[in-house]
Amino acid sequence: MNYERASGLMQVLLNHYGLREQPFAMTSDPKFLYLGSGHRESLASLVYSIAAGRGFVALVAETGMGKTTLLFNLLRQLQGYAETAFLFQTQFNPREFMQYLLIELGHKMANQDLVLAYDDFNKNLVRNARAGKKTVIVIDEAQNLDIPVLETVRLLSNFETPKNKLLHIVMAGQPRLADKLSDPSLVQLRQRISVIAHLSPLSPEETCSYIAHRLRVAGYEGVPLFAPGALAMIAAHSKGIPRNINNLCFAALSIAYALGKRTVDPNIVDEAAADFDLSRVGSQQCAESYPSAEAVEFAGTYLRAFKAAMGEAAQSRGPASNGVPNEIAMGDWATV
């Protein structure tokens, strides 16, 4: 199948279900953000901390929990109130970090050293403060930052006036971020973090609401596409992790379409979940698919005995006819 045909089939799938767009895409589109209790609380904490001038906040979540989608929603809320920079490339040294940050804030960078970069950044903060705007930096996947870069981030928090913080920093990452912040060498950075928000998996009820929400945003109107039993199985298989829910729902809808069905039932979810079972194709499973050494030895012994027996039978019958072995000509295979 080529790309053009695959794209056409995707549109046919959307038309089949009456959808304007893909409801379970892998992108972090903030319009699809579903605010379960944990996501709503975390977003409120981030927004309030920035509005209250708390300076440093952190968001910790397991992979696939919708962290980046929530951050994009935060940035959208800040439009008009703050100059923002969203950093997601985290593999760099302190100098590269400052250059990347200034580029995100609209500066044309030359090969500056850290001192000049800090000076440019401070001037930018002062301009925003005089204009009544906040400056907010959001660092995604911050667990990948090296300790020297985290120390650079800490130094940025020193930009302030006697009354106000000039900079607000949101550090978001996987639980390894919390582990890294617990390092004794980063105690000064840890003390500056005023709020630590956390995203937890969706409950089974929230999982059902999450699926309905995304379908509604994608334009679906009509009877439920997922049977109650199918929803329960999606909640169980996904463990309430949004990315897993998206993968299962997309696969289930595709399978249902291929089967000519409009409603996803539990059997379809089972089939979709099996497609994501890596244990079926892992190296251990492949090794187990081969016969054991004992089985190979037994088969060899049996084959040698079988050949010996067939050889004796052939000698007792005389020469073969037309080059065909006697055991085949005489139909002995039918009795084996």
C-alpha positions as CSV (number, residue, x, y, z in Angstrom):
1,M,0.0,0.0,0.0
2,N,1.4,3.4,-0.9
3,Y,1.0,6.6,1.0
4,E,-1.7,8.1,-1.3
5,R,-3.9,5.0,-0.9
6,A,-3.3,5.0,2.9
7,S,-4.4,8.6,3.1
8,G,-7.5,7.9,1.1
9,L,-8.4,5.0,3.4
10,M,-8.0,7.2,6.4
11,Q,-10.5,9.7,5.0
12,V,-12.9,6.8,4.2
13,L,-12.6,5.7,7.8
14,L,-13.4,9.2,9.1
15,N,-16.4,9.4,6.7
16,H,-17.6,6.0,7.9
17,Y,-17.9,7.2,11.5
18,G,-19.0,10.8,10.6
19,L,-15.8,12.4,11.9
20,R,-14.3,15.7,10.8
21,E,-10.8,14.7,11.9
22,Q,-8.9,12.0,13.7
23,P,-10.1,11.9,17.3
24,F,-7.2,9.7,18.6
25,A,-4.2,11.3,16.8
26,M,-0.8,11.2,18.4
27,T,-0.3,15.0,18.4
28,S,-0.6,17.3,21.4
29,D,-3.5,19.4,20.1
30,P,-4.7,21.4,23.2
31,K,-8.3,21.5,21.9
32,F,-8.5,17.8,22.6
33,L,-7.3,18.2,26.2
34,Y,-9.7,16.4,28.6
35,L,-9.5,17.7,32.1
36,G,-10.0,14.8,34.5
37,S,-9.7,15.6,38.1
38,G,-5.9,15.3,38.2
39,H,-5.3,17.2,35.0
40,R,-7.7,20.0,36.1
41,E,-6.0,20.4,39.4
42,S,-2.5,20.4,37.9
43,L,-3.4,23.0,35.2
44,A,-5.1,25.2,37.8
45,S,-1.9,25.0,40.0
46,L,0.3,26.1,37.1
47,V,-1.9,29.0,36.1
48,Y,-2.4,30.3,39.6
49,S,1.4,30.0,40.4
50,I,2.3,32.1,37.4
51,A,-0.4,34.7,38.1
52,A,0.7,34.9,41.7
53,G,4.3,35.3,40.7
54,R,5.6,32.2,42.4
55,G,8.6,31.9,40.0
56,F,9.5,28.2,39.7
57,V,7.0,25.4,39.3
58,A,7.3,21.7,38.2
59,L,5.0,19.3,36.6
60,V,5.8,15.6,36.9
61,A,4.0,12.8,35.0
62,E,4.7,9.4,33.6
63,T,5.1,9.2,29.8
64,G,1.8,9.2,27.8
65,M,-0.1,11.1,30.5
66,G,-0.9,14.1,28.3
67,K,1.7,16.4,29.9
68,T,2.7,18.2,26.7
69,T,-1.0,18.7,25.7
70,L,-1.6,20.3,29.0
71,L,1.5,22.5,28.6
72,F,0.2,23.7,25.2
73,N,-3.1,24.5,26.8
74,L,-1.3,26.6,29.4
75,L,0.7,28.5,26.7
76,R,-2.6,29.2,24.9
77,Q,-4.1,30.7,28.1
78,L,-1.0,32.9,28.5
79,Q,-1.3,34.5,25.0
80,G,-1.6,38.3,25.4
81,Y,-0.5,38.2,29.0
82,A,3.1,36.9,28.7
83,E,5.9,36.4,26.4
84,T,6.5,32.6,26.3
85,A,9.2,30.2,25.2
86,F,8.6,26.5,24.9
87,L,11.8,24.4,25.0
88,F,11.7,20.7,24.2
89,Q,15.2,20.1,22.9
90,T,17.0,19.2,26.1
91,Q,20.3,17.7,24.9
92,F,22.6,20.7,25.1
93,N,25.2,22.4,27.3
94,P,24.6,25.7,29.3
95,R,25.7,28.0,26.5
96,E,23.6,26.2,23.9
97,F,20.6,26.3,26.3
98,M,20.8,30.1,26.6
99,Q,21.2,30.5,22.8
100,Y,18.2,28.3,22.2
101,L,16.2,30.2,24.8
102,L,17.0,33.6,23.2
103,I,16.1,32.3,19.8
104,E,12.7,31.1,21.1
105,L,12.2,34.6,22.4
106,G,12.8,36.1,19.0
107,H,16.5,37.1,19.2
108,K,18.9,36.6,16.4
109,M,21.9,34.9,18.0
110,A,25.5,35.1,17.1
111,N,28.2,33.0,18.8
112,Q,27.8,34.7,22.1
113,D,29.4,33.5,25.4
114,L,27.3,33.0,28.5
115,V,27.9,36.4,29.9
116,L,26.5,38.2,26.8
117,A,23.6,35.7,26.6
118,Y,22.7,36.4,30.2
119,D,22.9,40.2,29.6
120,D,20.6,39.9,26.5
121,F,18.1,37.8,28.4
122,N,18.0,40.2,31.4
123,K,17.3,43.2,29.0
124,N,14.5,41.2,27.5
125,L,13.0,40.5,31.0
126,V,13.2,44.2,31.9
127,R,11.5,45.3,28.6
128,N,8.6,42.9,29.3
129,A,8.2,44.0,32.9
130,R,8.0,47.7,31.8
131,A,5.4,46.7,29.3
132,G,3.4,44.9,32.0
133,K,4.0,41.5,30.5
134,K,5.3,38.4,32.2
135,T,8.0,36.2,30.8
136,V,7.3,32.5,31.0
137,I,9.7,29.6,30.0
138,V,8.3,26.1,29.7
139,I,10.8,23.3,29.6
140,D,9.4,20.0,28.5
141,E,11.3,16.7,29.1
142,A,13.3,18.5,31.7
143,Q,14.4,15.1,33.2
144,N,17.0,15.0,30.3
145,L,18.7,18.2,31.3
146,D,22.3,17.7,32.6
147,I,23.0,19.1,36.1
148,P,25.1,22.0,34.7
149,V,22.2,23.1,32.6
150,L,19.8,22.8,35.6
151,E,22.2,25.0,37.5
152,T,21.9,27.5,34.6
153,V,18.2,27.4,34.9
154,R,18.5,28.1,38.6
155,L,20.6,31.2,37.9
156,L,17.9,32.5,35.6
157,S,15.5,32.6,38.6
158,N,17.8,35.2,40.2
159,F,16.4,37.8,37.7
160,E,14.0,39.7,39.9
161,T,13.2,43.1,41.5
162,P,12.8,43.6,45.2
163,K,9.1,43.2,44.7
164,N,8.5,41.0,41.7
165,K,9.8,38.0,39.9
166,L,10.8,38.9,36.3
167,L,10.8,35.3,35.1
168,H,8.5,32.3,35.6
169,I,9.8,28.9,34.8
170,V,7.7,25.7,34.4
171,M,9.8,22.5,34.4
172,A,7.9,19.4,33.1
173,G,9.2,15.9,32.9
174,Q,8.9,12.3,33.8
175,P,9.4,11.0,37.4
176,R,13.2,11.0,36.7
177,L,12.9,14.8,37.0
178,A,11.9,14.4,40.6
179,D,14.8,12.0,41.2
180,K,17.2,14.4,39.6
181,L,15.9,17.4,41.6
182,S,16.5,15.4,44.8
183,D,20.3,15.4,44.0
184,P,22.1,17.1,46.9
185,S,24.0,19.3,44.4
186,L,20.7,20.9,43.3
187,V,19.3,21.8,46.7
188,Q,19.3,25.5,45.8
189,L,17.2,24.8,42.7
190,R,14.8,22.5,44.6
191,Q,14.2,25.2,47.3
192,R,13.1,27.6,44.6
193,I,10.3,25.3,43.3
194,S,7.2,26.5,44.9
195,V,4.7,24.1,43.4
196,I,5.1,20.5,42.2
197,A,2.1,19.3,40.2
198,H,1.5,15.7,39.3
199,L,-0.7,13.9,36.7
200,S,-2.3,10.6,37.7
201,P,-3.9,8.0,35.4
202,L,-7.6,8.4,34.5
203,S,-10.2,6.4,36.4
204,P,-12.4,4.0,34.4
205,E,-15.2,6.6,34.5
206,E,-12.8,9.3,33.4
207,T,-11.6,7.0,30.6
208,C,-15.1,6.7,29.2
209,S,-15.6,10.5,29.4
210,Y,-12.2,11.1,27.8
211,I,-13.2,8.9,24.8
212,A,-16.5,10.7,24.5
213,H,-14.9,14.1,24.7
214,R,-12.4,13.4,22.0
215,L,-15.0,12.0,19.7
216,R,-17.2,15.0,20.3
217,V,-14.4,17.5,19.5
218,A,-13.7,15.5,16.3
219,G,-17.2,16.1,15.2
220,Y,-19.0,12.9,16.1
221,E,-22.7,12.9,16.7
222,G,-24.8,9.9,17.2
223,V,-25.2,6.7,19.2
224,P,-22.1,5.5,21.2
225,L,-19.4,4.0,19.0
226,F,-18.0,1.9,21.8
227,A,-20.2,-0.7,23.6
228,P,-20.1,-0.5,27.5
229,G,-18.1,-3.7,27.7
230,A,-15.6,-2.3,25.1
231,L,-15.1,0.8,27.2
232,A,-14.4,-1.2,30.3
233,M,-11.8,-3.3,28.5
234,I,-10.1,-0.1,27.1
235,A,-9.9,1.3,30.6
236,A,-8.4,-2.0,31.9
237,H,-5.9,-2.5,29.0
238,S,-4.8,1.2,28.9
239,K,-4.4,1.5,32.7
240,G,-5.9,5.0,32.4
241,I,-2.9,6.4,30.4
242,P,-4.2,8.7,27.6
243,R,-1.7,7.7,25.0
244,N,-2.6,4.0,25.5
245,I,-6.3,4.9,25.2
246,N,-5.7,6.7,22.0
247,N,-3.8,3.8,20.5
248,L,-6.4,1.3,21.5
249,C,-9.3,3.4,20.3
250,F,-7.8,4.1,16.9
251,A,-6.9,0.4,16.4
252,A,-10.4,-0.7,17.5
253,L,-12.1,1.7,15.2
254,S,-10.0,0.6,12.3
255,I,-10.7,-3.1,13.0
256,A,-14.4,-2.5,13.3
257,Y,-14.5,-0.7,10.0
258,A,-12.6,-3.5,8.3
259,L,-15.2,-5.9,9.7
260,G,-18.0,-3.8,8.4
261,K,-19.2,-2.9,11.9
262,R,-20.0,0.6,13.3
263,T,-19.9,-0.3,17.0
264,V,-16.8,-1.5,18.7
265,D,-17.5,-4.5,20.9
266,P,-15.3,-6.3,23.5
267,N,-13.9,-8.8,21.0
268,I,-12.6,-6.0,18.8
269,V,-10.9,-4.4,21.7
270,D,-9.3,-7.7,22.6
271,E,-8.0,-8.0,19.1
272,A,-6.7,-4.4,19.2
273,A,-5.0,-5.0,22.5
274,A,-3.3,-8.2,21.2
275,D,-1.8,-6.1,18.4
276,F,0.1,-4.1,21.0
277,D,1.4,-7.1,22.9
278,L,5.1,-6.9,22.3
279,S,5.7,-10.1,24.2
280,R,4.3,-12.0,21.2
281,V,7.2,-10.7,19.0
282,G,9.9,-10.2,21.5
283,S,13.2,-12.2,21.4
284,Q,12.1,-14.5,24.2
285,Q,8.9,-15.4,22.4
286,C,10.7,-16.0,19.2
287,A,13.2,-18.3,21.0
288,E,10.4,-20.2,22.5
289,S,8.8,-20.8,19.1
290,Y,11.8,-23.0,18.2
291,P,11.8,-26.7,19.2
292,S,13.8,-27.6,22.3
293,A,17.1,-29.5,22.1
294,E,15.4,-32.6,23.5
295,A,12.7,-32.4,20.8
296,V,15.3,-32.0,18.0
297,E,17.2,-35.0,19.3
298,F,14.1,-37.1,19.5
299,A,13.1,-36.1,16.0
300,G,16.5,-37.0,14.7
301,T,16.4,-40.4,16.3
302,Y,12.9,-41.1,15.0
303,L,14.0,-40.0,11.5
304,R,17.0,-42.3,11.4
305,A,15.0,-45.2,12.6
306,F,12.3,-44.4,10.0
307,K,14.8,-44.3,7.2
308,A,16.4,-47.6,8.2
309,A,13.0,-49.3,8.3
310,M,12.1,-47.9,4.9
311,G,15.4,-49.0,3.5
312,E,14.8,-52.5,4.6
313,A,11.3,-52.5,3.1
314,A,12.7,-51.2,-0.2
315,Q,15.3,-54.0,-0.4
316,S,12.6,-56.7,0.1
317,R,10.5,-55.3,-2.7
318,G,13.2,-55.0,-5.4
319,P,14.2,-52.1,-7.6
320,A,12.0,-49.0,-7.9
321,S,9.7,-48.4,-10.9
322,N,10.4,-45.4,-13.2
323,G,12.8,-43.9,-10.6
324,V,10.1,-43.6,-8.0
325,P,11.1,-45.1,-4.6
326,N,9.2,-48.3,-3.8
327,E,7.8,-46.8,-0.6
328,I,6.0,-44.1,-2.6
329,A,5.1,-46.3,-5.5
330,M,3.5,-48.9,-3.2
331,G,1.6,-46.2,-1.3
332,D,3.4,-46.8,2.0
333,W,3.1,-43.1,2.9
334,A,-0.6,-43.6,3.4
335,T,0.1,-46.0,6.3
336,V,2.8,-43.9,7.9
